[in-house]
Amino acid sequence: MNKITVVAGPILLLSSLLLAVGSASDAQAEEHRSRAVLRAFQWEHPCPSTGLRTGACPGYIKDHVIALCDGGPDAVSNLQWQTVEDAKIKDRTECHHRPAGVTQPW
């Protein structure tokens, strides 16, 4: 019985790890966000609060104009600076907050 317990522990651990990796991959496949695109956006459009092309931008986030989950591209042309407050409002209308079956709001 001890041998089974010893073998079952690593097998259960491995199974849990594989499930966690699979879940992360599924989520990433739905909404791929490229760090290179975010960096390129900030280089072309410096932070509104600091004027810097790199680093943090207090009070603002980089927002996809057309949400990735609505089919928007992960591209510099689909990004904008948005205040944190405006982002909270917009997030309520994006696809992950809509009832099942409801499509794009426009």
TIMI-2910 file (N, C-alpha, C, CB; in pm, 1 decimal, decimal comma, always signed):
<rs>
+----------+----------+----------+----------+----------+----------+----------+----------+----------+----------+----------+----------+------+
!      n_x !      n_y !      n_z !     ca_x !     ca_y !     ca_z !      c_x !      c_y !      c_z !     cb_x !     cb_y !     cb_z ! resn !
+----------+----------+----------+----------+----------+----------+----------+----------+----------+----------+----------+----------+------+
!    +81,9 !   -119,0 !     +0,0 !     +0,0 !     +0,0 !     +0,0 !    +86,1 !   +125,1 !     +0,0 !    -93,1 !     -0,1 !   +119,4 !  Met !
!   +200,0 !   +118,8 !    +68,9 !   +288,4 !   +234,3 !    +69,9 !   +341,7 !   +266,7 !    -68,5 !   +403,3 !   +210,7 !   +164,6 !  Asn !
!   +369,9 !   +163,7 !   -148,9 !   +420,8 !   +188,2 !   -283,5 !   +316,9 !   +259,1 !   -369,2 !   +462,4 !    +56,9 !   -349,5 !  Lys !
!   +193,5 !   +221,8 !   -355,3 !    +85,9 !   +285,9 !   -431,0 !    +73,4 !   +432,0 !   -389,3 !    -48,5 !   +211,5 !   -409,7 !  Ile !
!    +79,9 !   +458,2 !   -260,2 !    +70,5 !   +595,4 !   -210,4 !   +184,8 !   +679,6 !   -263,5 !    +70,3 !   +597,4 !    -57,5 !  Thr !
!   +305,0 !   +623,2 !   -263,4 !   +422,4 !   +695,5 !   -312,0 !   +407,2 !   +725,9 !   -460,6 !   +551,4 !   +614,2 !   -286,4 !  Val !
!   +358,2 !   +631,4 !   -538,4 !   +342,2 !   +650,7 !   -682,3 !   +224,4 !   +743,2 !   -710,9 !   +322,5 !   +515,5 !   -753,2 !  Val !
!   +115,1 !   +729,3 !   -636,7 !     -4,4 !   +808,8 !   -661,6 !    +21,5 !   +957,1 !   -635,2 !   -120,1 !   +759,1 !   -574,8 !  Ala !
!   +101,5 !   +989,7 !   -534,8 !   +128,0 !  +1130,8 !   -503,9 !   +186,0 !  +1206,2 !   -621,8 !   +222,2 !  +1141,6 !   -386,6 !  Gly !
!   +298,4 !  +1157,9 !   -680,1 !   +355,2 !  +1227,1 !   -795,9 !   +262,7 !  +1226,5 !   -916,9 !   +486,7 !  +1164,2 !   -833,4 !  Pro !
!   +186,9 !  +1119,4 !   -935,6 !    +94,9 !  +1114,3 !  -1049,6 !    -14,7 !  +1219,5 !  -1033,5 !    +32,5 !   +973,2 !  -1063,4 !  Ile !
!    -69,4 !  +1230,6 !   -913,4 !   -172,1 !  +1332,5 !   -890,5 !   -115,1 !  +1472,7 !   -907,5 !   -232,5 !  +1317,1 !   -750,5 !  Leu !
!     +5,7 !  +1493,2 !   -859,2 !    +70,1 !  +1622,5 !   -873,8 !    +91,5 !  +1654,9 !  -1020,5 !   +202,9 !  +1625,3 !   -798,9 !  Leu !
!   +141,5 !  +1557,9 !  -1097,4 !   +164,2 !  +1577,7 !  -1240,0 !    +32,6 !  +1606,5 !  -1311,8 !   +232,7 !  +1454,5 !  -1301,2 !  Leu !
!    -72,0 !  +1535,1 !  -1278,4 !   -202,8 !  +1558,3 !  -1339,5 !   -252,6 !  +1698,5 !  -1310,6 !   -304,0 !  +1456,0 !  -1289,7 !  Ser !
!   -236,1 !  +1744,1 !  -1187,0 !   -278,8 !  +1879,1 !  -1149,8 !   -201,0 !  +1984,2 !  -1227,1 !   -261,5 !  +1901,3 !   -999,6 !  Ser !
!    -70,3 !  +1962,6 !  -1241,1 !    +11,6 !  +2057,8 !  -1315,8 !    -29,2 !  +2062,8 !  -1462,1 !   +159,2 !  +2021,6 !  -1304,3 !  Leu !
!    -55,6 !  +1948,5 !  -1522,2 !    -96,6 !  +1945,6 !  -1662,0 !   -230,3 !  +2015,8 !  -1681,9 !   -105,2 !  +1801,9 !  -1711,6 !  Leu !
!   -322,8 !  +1997,7 !  -1590,1 !   -451,2 !  +2067,1 !  -1598,6 !   -432,6 !  +2217,8 !  -1587,4 !   -546,1 !  +2017,6 !  -1489,3 !  Leu !
!   -347,9 !  +2262,0 !  -1497,4 !   -323,5 !  +2405,3 !  -1479,9 !   -258,9 !  +2464,5 !  -1603,9 !   -235,0 !  +2430,4 !  -1357,2 !  Ala !
!   -162,7 !  +2395,5 !  -1662,8 !    -97,4 !  +2443,9 !  -1784,4 !   -197,3 !  +2448,0 !  -1898,2 !    +22,9 !  +2355,3 !  -1821,6 !  Val !
!   -279,4 !  +2346,6 !  -1910,3 !   -381,1 !  +2343,6 !  -2015,2 !   -478,0 !  +2458,6 !  -2001,7 !   -456,4 !  +2212,4 !  -2012,3 !  Gly !
!   -520,3 !  +2490,8 !  -1880,5 !   -613,6 !  +2601,2 !  -1858,2 !   -550,5 !  +2733,8 !  -1896,0 !   -659,0 !  +2604,6 !  -1712,4 !  Ser !
!   -426,2 !  +2755,0 !  -1860,2 !   -358,4 !  +2879,9 !  -1894,4 !   -345,2 !  +2892,8 !  -2044,9 !   -220,1 !  +2887,1 !  -1828,0 !  Ala !
!   -312,1 !  +2782,9 !  -2113,2 !   -297,0 !  +2786,7 !  -2257,8 !   -429,0 !  +2818,8 !  -2325,1 !   -242,7 !  +2654,4 !  -2309,2 !  Ser !
!   -539,1 !  +2761,9 !  -2275,5 !   -670,0 !  +2789,1 !  -2332,3 !   -704,8 !  +2937,1 !  -2318,9 !   -776,7 !  +2702,8 !  -2264,5 !  Asp !
!   -679,5 !  +2994,1 !  -2202,8 !   -710,1 !  +3135,6 !  -2180,6 !   -624,7 !  +3222,8 !  -2270,5 !   -688,3 !  +3173,8 !  -2033,5 !  Ala !
!   -497,9 !  +3187,4 !  -2286,4 !   -409,9 !  +3266,9 !  -2371,5 !   -451,3 !  +3256,1 !  -2517,3 !   -264,7 !  +3222,7 !  -2354,6 !  Gln !
!   -501,0 !  +3142,3 !  -2560,0 !   -542,1 !  +3125,4 !  -2698,9 !   -660,2 !  +3215,3 !  -2731,7 !   -577,5 !  +2979,5 !  -2726,8 !  Ala !
!   -749,6 !  +3237,1 !  -2634,9 !   -865,8 !  +3321,4 !  -2658,1 !   -827,0 !  +3468,0 !  -2671,9 !   -965,8 !  +3304,5 !  -2545,4 !  Glu !
!   -737,9 !  +3516,3 !  -2590,4 !   -701,1 !  +3657,0 !  -2589,8 !   -549,9 !  +3670,9 !  -2580,7 !   -769,5 !  +3730,8 !  -2473,4 !  Glu !
!   -483,9 !  +3668,8 !  -2693,8 !   -338,9 !  +3682,3 !  -2693,6 !   -302,9 !  +3830,0 !  -2681,9 !   -276,8 !  +3619,8 !  -2821,7 !  His !
!   -222,1 !  +3863,0 !  -2583,8 !   -174,5 !  +3999,6 !  -2565,8 !    -23,3 !  +3999,4 !  -2576,8 !   -220,4 !  +4058,3 !  -2429,1 !  Arg !
!    +26,7 !  +4069,0 !  -2676,3 !   +170,3 !  +4073,5 !  -2699,4 !   +233,7 !  +4189,4 !  -2624,4 !   +200,0 !  +4084,5 !  -2848,4 !  Ser !
!   +336,4 !  +4159,2 !  -2547,0 !   +409,3 !  +4265,4 !  -2477,2 !   +480,3 !  +4356,4 !  -2576,6 !   +510,8 !  +4205,5 !  -2378,6 !  Arg !
!   +524,0 !  +4299,4 !  -2687,5 !   +591,7 !  +4380,0 !  -2790,4 !   +496,5 !  +4485,0 !  -2848,3 !   +645,8 !  +4289,2 !  -2903,8 !  Ala !
!   +370,8 !  +4448,0 !  -2868,3 !   +271,8 !  +4542,7 !  -2919,9 !   +248,4 !  +4653,3 !  -2817,4 !   +138,4 !  +4470,5 !  -2953,7 !  Val !
!   +237,0 !  +4617,5 !  -2689,7 !   +216,4 !  +4718,3 !  -2585,3 !   +334,8 !  +4814,2 !  -2577,3 !   +194,4 !  +4650,6 !  -2449,3 !  Leu !
!   +456,1 !  +4760,8 !  -2589,0 !   +575,8 !  +4846,9 !  -2586,6 !   +578,9 !  +4938,9 !  -2707,9 !   +704,3 !  +4761,4 !  -2582,2 !  Arg !
!   +546,7 !  +4885,1 !  -2825,3 !   +546,0 !  +4966,4 !  -2947,8 !   +442,4 !  +5077,1 !  -2938,1 !   +518,0 !  +4878,7 !  -3071,2 !  Ala !
!   +325,0 !  +5046,0 !  -2882,2 !   +220,7 !  +5147,6 !  -2864,5 !   +271,8 !  +5262,1 !  -2777,2 !    +93,9 !  +5085,0 !  -2801,9 !  Phe !
!   +331,0 !  +5228,5 !  -2663,3 !   +377,3 !  +5333,4 !  -2572,8 !   +492,7 !  +5412,0 !  -2634,5 !   +420,3 !  +5272,9 !  -2438,6 !  Gln !
!   +573,0 !  +5348,6 !  -2715,8 !   +682,4 !  +5419,8 !  -2781,3 !   +625,3 !  +5523,6 !  -2878,9 !   +776,2 !  +5320,2 !  -2855,7 !  Trp !
!   +519,9 !  +5484,7 !  -2953,2 !   +456,8 !  +5574,7 !  -3049,9 !   +364,9 !  +5677,2 !  -2983,6 !   +378,1 !  +5494,3 !  -3151,3 !  Glu !
!   +307,6 !  +5640,2 !  -2869,1 !   +211,5 !  +5725,7 !  -2797,7 !   +254,6 !  +5734,1 !  -2651,2 !    +64,2 !  +5669,8 !  -2810,2 !  His !
!   +342,3 !  +5826,9 !  -2617,4 !   +392,6 !  +5835,0 !  -2479,0 !   +279,6 !  +5849,2 !  -2376,3 !   +488,8 !  +5953,3 !  -2465,5 !  Pro !
!   +308,1 !  +5808,1 !  -2255,3 !   +212,4 !  +5812,4 !  -2145,1 !   +156,0 !  +5953,7 !  -2127,1 !   +278,8 !  +5764,7 !  -2015,0 !  Cys !
!    +23,6 !  +5968,4 !  -2119,1 !    -36,4 !  +6100,7 !  -2099,8 !     +0,5 !  +6167,3 !  -1967,0 !   -185,3 !  +6089,2 !  -2108,9 !  Pro !
!    +24,6 !  +6089,0 !  -1862,8 !    +52,1 !  +6150,3 !  -1732,2 !   +199,6 !  +6180,3 !  -1709,2 !     +2,5 !  +6060,3 !  -1622,6 !  Ser !
!   +289,7 !  +6106,0 !  -1774,0 !   +432,8 !  +6129,3 !  -1751,2 !   +506,7 !  +6178,3 !  -1874,7 !   +497,5 !  +6003,2 !  -1702,4 !  Thr !
!   +449,2 !  +6153,8 !  -1991,4 !   +515,8 !  +6189,5 !  -2116,1 !   +626,8 !  +6093,4 !  -2154,4 !   +571,5 !  +6327,5 !  -2105,8 !  Gly !
!   +641,8 !  +5984,0 !  -2080,0 !   +749,5 !  +5888,2 !  -2105,0 !   +707,4 !  +5781,7 !  -2205,6 !   +792,7 !  +5822,1 !  -1974,4 !  Leu !
!   +805,0 !  +5733,4 !  -2279,9 !   +781,2 !  +5628,3 !  -2379,4 !   +796,7 !  +5488,1 !  -2320,7 !   +876,4 !  +5645,2 !  -2496,6 !  Arg !
!   +843,8 !  +5477,5 !  -2199,4 !   +859,1 !  +5347,6 !  -2133,0 !   +818,7 !  +5362,6 !  -1987,1 !  +1005,8 !  +5294,4 !  -2144,8 !  Thr !
!   +791,0 !  +5249,2 !  -1923,9 !   +761,0 !  +5249,2 !  -1780,8 !   +614,4 !  +5264,8 !  -1748,7 !   +836,2 !  +5357,5 !  -1714,2 !  Gly !
!   +589,0 !  +5280,8 !  -1620,2 !   +451,6 !  +5290,5 !  -1570,2 !   +385,6 !  +5419,8 !  -1617,0 !   +449,6 !  +5283,0 !  -1416,6 !  Ala !
!   +252,5 !  +5416,3 !  -1621,3 !   +174,4 !  +5532,9 !  -1661,0 !    +62,6 !  +5550,5 !  -1558,6 !   +116,9 !  +5517,3 !  -1806,9 !  Cys !
!    +90,8 !  +5619,8 !  -1448,0 !     -6,7 !  +5632,8 !  -1339,7 !   -139,9 !  +5692,8 !  -1386,3 !    +51,4 !  +5718,3 !  -1229,1 !  Pro !
!   -248,1 !  +5624,1 !  -1349,3 !   -382,0 !  +5673,0 !  -1380,3 !   -435,1 !  +5628,3 !  -1515,7 !   -382,8 !  +5820,9 !  -1374,7 !  Gly !
!   -353,0 !  +5560,7 !  -1594,8 !   -394,1 !  +5518,1 !  -1729,2 !   -361,0 !  +5371,2 !  -1751,9 !   -325,9 !  +5604,6 !  -1836,6 !  Tyr !
!   -435,6 !  +5311,4 !  -1844,6 !   -405,7 !  +5176,1 !  -1890,8 !   -402,9 !  +5177,4 !  -2043,1 !   -510,6 !  +5072,9 !  -1837,3 !  Ile !
!   -341,8 !  +5074,8 !  -2100,3 !   -344,9 !  +5055,4 !  -2245,2 !   -467,4 !  +4969,1 !  -2273,8 !   -210,8 !  +4988,0 !  -2299,8 !  Lys !
!   -559,3 !  +5023,0 !  -2353,7 !   -687,2 !  +4957,1 !  -2377,4 !   -703,0 !  +4921,8 !  -2524,5 !   -802,9 !  +5046,1 !  -2331,6 !  Asp !
!   -756,6 !  +4802,4 !  -2550,6 !   -791,5 !  +4764,5 !  -2687,7 !   -924,4 !  +4831,9 !  -2722,1 !   -800,9 !  +4607,4 !  -2704,0 !  His !
!   -925,9 !  +4913,5 !  -2826,5 !  -1047,2 !  +4984,1 !  -2869,0 !  -1157,6 !  +4882,8 !  -2895,4 !  -1020,4 !  +5070,4 !  -2995,8 !  Val !
!  -1128,7 !  +4784,7 !  -2980,6 !  -1220,0 !  +4671,0 !  -3000,2 !  -1159,6 !  +4556,7 !  -2920,6 !  -1238,6 !  +4632,7 !  -3155,2 !  Ile !
!  -1231,5 !  +4510,7 !  -2820,4 !  -1181,2 !  +4406,7 !  -2730,6 !  -1134,2 !  +4284,2 !  -2808,0 !  -1288,9 !  +4366,7 !  -2630,3 !  Ala !
!  -1029,2 !  +4220,9 !  -2757,3 !   -978,2 !  +4099,9 !  -2821,0 !  -1085,9 !  +3992,1 !  -2827,7 !   -855,7 !  +4047,4 !  -2745,7 !  Leu !
!  -1167,2 !  +3983,3 !  -2723,7 !  -1271,8 !  +3880,9 !  -2720,3 !  -1384,8 !  +3912,0 !  -2819,0 !  -1328,4 !  +3868,3 !  -2578,7 !  Cys !
!  -1387,9 !  +4034,2 !  -2872,1 !  -1484,7 !  +4071,1 !  -2975,5 !  -1421,7 !  +4064,1 !  -3114,0 !  -1539,8 !  +4211,9 !  -2949,6 !  Asp !
!  -1299,7 !  +4009,3 !  -3122,3 !  -1234,7 !  +3992,8 !  -3251,0 !  -1140,1 !  +4105,8 !  -3288,7 !  -1337,3 !  +3979,1 !  -3355,7 !  Gly !
!  -1117,4 !  +4198,6 !  -3197,7 !  -1023,3 !  +4307,4 !  -3225,7 !   -881,1 !  +4255,6 !  -3233,0 !  -1033,7 !  +4416,4 !  -3119,1 !  Gly !
!   -799,2 !  +4318,7 !  -3317,7 !   -660,6 !  +4272,2 !  -3331,0 !   -574,0 !  +4320,3 !  -3215,2 !   -601,1 !  +4320,0 !  -3463,5 !  Pro !
!   -473,1 !  +4243,0 !  -3183,8 !   -374,5 !  +4285,6 !  -3085,9 !   -268,0 !  +4361,5 !  -3164,0 !   -313,3 !  +4163,1 !  -3005,3 !  Asp !
!   -298,4 !  +4488,7 !  -3193,8 !   -212,6 !  +4571,4 !  -3278,4 !   -208,8 !  +4712,7 !  -3222,9 !   -262,3 !  +4571,5 !  -3425,2 !  Ala !
!   -101,1 !  +4782,7 !  -3252,4 !    -85,7 !  +4921,7 !  -3206,8 !   -205,9 !  +5005,4 !  -3252,1 !    +47,0 !  +4983,3 !  -3261,2 !  Val !
!   -253,9 !  +4980,5 !  -3373,1 !   -366,1 !  +5057,8 !  -3427,4 !   -496,6 !  +5035,2 !  -3351,9 !   -386,1 !  +5023,2 !  -3572,7 !  Ser !
!   -505,0 !  +4930,2 !  -3270,0 !   -625,9 !  +4900,3 !  -3193,1 !   -608,2 !  +4933,0 !  -3044,7 !   -663,6 !  +4753,1 !  -3209,5 !  Asn !
!   -506,9 !  +5009,6 !  -3010,5 !   -482,7 !  +5045,8 !  -2870,6 !   -505,0 !  +5194,5 !  -2848,8 !   -340,1 !  +5007,3 !  -2828,6 !  Leu !
!   -541,4 !  +5228,3 !  -2725,5 !   -557,0 !  +5367,2 !  -2684,6 !   -523,1 !  +5377,9 !  -2536,8 !   -701,3 !  +5418,8 !  -2712,9 !  Gln !
!   -484,4 !  +5498,6 !  -2494,4 !   -470,6 !  +5524,6 !  -2351,2 !   -610,2 !  +5548,0 !  -2296,7 !   -376,1 !  +5647,5 !  -2322,4 !  Trp !
!   -636,5 !  +5493,5 !  -2180,8 !   -767,2 !  +5510,1 !  -2118,2 !   -747,0 !  +5529,6 !  -1968,5 !   -859,7 !  +5387,6 !  -2146,8 !  Gln !
!   -823,1 !  +5623,1 !  -1910,3 !   -811,0 !  +5640,9 !  -1766,3 !   -862,5 !  +5515,8 !  -1696,6 !   -888,3 !  +5766,7 !  -1718,6 !  Thr !
!   -813,7 !  +5492,7 !  -1577,5 !   -856,3 !  +5375,4 !  -1501,1 !  -1007,0 !  +5379,7 !  -1478,7 !   -781,7 !  +5368,0 !  -1365,5 !  Val !
!  -1062,4 !  +5498,1 !  -1450,0 !  -1207,2 !  +5510,0 !  -1426,8 !  -1287,2 !  +5475,9 !  -1551,7 !  -1242,1 !  +5651,2 !  -1380,4 !  Glu !
!  -1244,6 !  +5528,6 !  -1667,5 !  -1314,0 !  +5497,9 !  -1792,8 !  -1302,8 !  +5349,3 !  -1826,5 !  -1257,0 !  +5582,5 !  -1907,8 !  Asp !
!  -1189,8 !  +5288,8 !  -1794,6 !  -1170,5 !  +5146,2 !  -1822,1 !  -1269,7 !  +5061,5 !  -1743,3 !  -1027,0 !  +5103,9 !  -1788,3 !  Ala !
!  -1296,2 !  +5099,1 !  -1619,7 !  -1392,2 !  +5023,8 !  -1537,6 !  -1531,1 !  +5028,8 !  -1599,9 !  -1396,7 !  +5079,7 !  -1393,6 !  Lys !
!  -1568,7 !  +5144,3 !  -1654,6 !  -1699,4 !  +5159,0 !  -1718,9 !  -1704,5 !  +5076,7 !  -1847,2 !  -1729,0 !  +5307,6 !  -1749,2 !  Ile !
!  -1601,0 !  +5087,8 !  -1930,0 !  -1598,3 !  +5014,5 !  -2056,4 !  -1598,3 !  +4864,2 !  -2033,2 !  -1476,1 !  +5054,6 !  -2138,3 !  Lys !
!  -1526,8 !  +4818,3 !  -1932,3 !  -1518,6 !  +4674,4 !  -1904,6 !  -1655,7 !  +4612,4 !  -1881,2 !  -1430,2 !  +4649,5 !  -1783,6 !  Asp !
!  -1749,1 !  +4690,8 !  -1828,8 !  -1883,5 !  +4636,8 !  -1802,3 !  -1959,5 !  +4604,2 !  -1929,7 !  -1963,9 !  +4735,3 !  -1719,9 !  Arg !
!  -1918,4 !  +4661,4 !  -2044,2 !  -1990,3 !  +4637,5 !  -2169,5 !  -1919,5 !  +4537,7 !  -2259,6 !  -2008,9 !  +4767,4 !  -2243,6 !  Thr !
!  -1797,0 !  +4499,5 !  -2223,3 !  -1722,7 !  +4408,8 !  -2310,4 !  -1770,1 !  +4265,4 !  -2295,1 !  -1573,9 !  +4417,3 !  -2281,1 !  Glu !
!  -1731,7 !  +4182,6 !  -2389,6 !  -1787,7 !  +4048,8 !  -2407,5 !  -1787,8 !  +3960,8 !  -2283,2 !  -1713,5 !  +3979,8 !  -2513,6 !  Cys !
!  -1686,7 !  +3967,1 !  -2198,9 !  -1683,9 !  +3877,7 !  -2083,5 !  -1784,5 !  +3916,7 !  -1975,5 !  -1545,5 !  +3875,3 !  -2024,5 !  His !
!  -1850,3 !  +4031,6 !  -1991,6 !  -1952,8 !  +4072,2 !  -1895,1 !  -2093,6 !  +4067,5 !  -1954,8 !  -1923,4 !  +4212,6 !  -1844,1 !  His !
!  -2106,2 !  +4030,9 !  -2081,9 !  -2237,5 !  +4024,2 !  -2145,7 !  -2302,2 !  +3888,9 !  -2122,2 !  -2225,8 !  +4051,6 !  -2295,6 !  Arg !
!  -2433,6 !  +3884,8 !  -2120,1 !  -2502,6 !  +3756,4 !  -2108,3 !  -2471,4 !  +3668,1 !  -2229,2 !  -2655,1 !  +3777,6 !  -2095,0 !  Pro !
!  -2478,5 !  +3537,3 !  -2211,7 !  -2451,5 !  +3444,6 !  -2320,6 !  -2545,2 !  +3473,7 !  -2438,4 !  -2467,6 !  +3298,3 !  -2272,8 !  Ala !
!  -2490,2 !  +3471,0 !  -2557,2 !  -2570,1 !  +3492,5 !  -2677,9 !  -2576,0 !  +3637,6 !  -2723,0 !  -2708,6 !  +3443,2 !  -2655,3 !  Gly !
!  -2538,0 !  +3731,4 !  -2639,4 !  -2540,8 !  +3872,3 !  -2678,7 !  -2410,0 !  +3903,2 !  -2749,3 !  -2562,1 !  +3966,8 !  -2554,9 !  Val !
!  -2420,1 !  +3960,2 !  -2867,1 !  -2299,2 !  +3988,9 !  -2946,2 !  -2251,1 !  +4130,1 !  -2919,8 !  -2326,0 !  +3969,6 !  -3096,8 !  Thr !
!  -2165,9 !  +4178,5 !  -3008,0 !  -2106,2 !  +4310,0 !  -2991,9 !  -2213,5 !  +4416,5 !  -2974,9 !  -2017,4 !  +4343,0 !  -3111,3 !  Gln !
!  -2184,5 !  +4518,9 !  -2890,9 !  -2287,3 !  +4619,3 !  -2862,4 !  -2311,2 !  +4717,2 !  -2975,5 !  -2250,3 !  +4695,1 !  -2740,4 !  Pro !
!  -2232,5 !  +4715,6 !  -3080,8 !  -2254,1 !  +4812,6 !  -3189,1 !  -2321,5 !  +4752,5 !  -3307,0 !  -2125,4 !  +4872,4 !  -3232,6 !  Trp !
+----------+----------+----------+----------+----------+----------+----------+----------+----------+----------+----------+----------+------+
</rs>
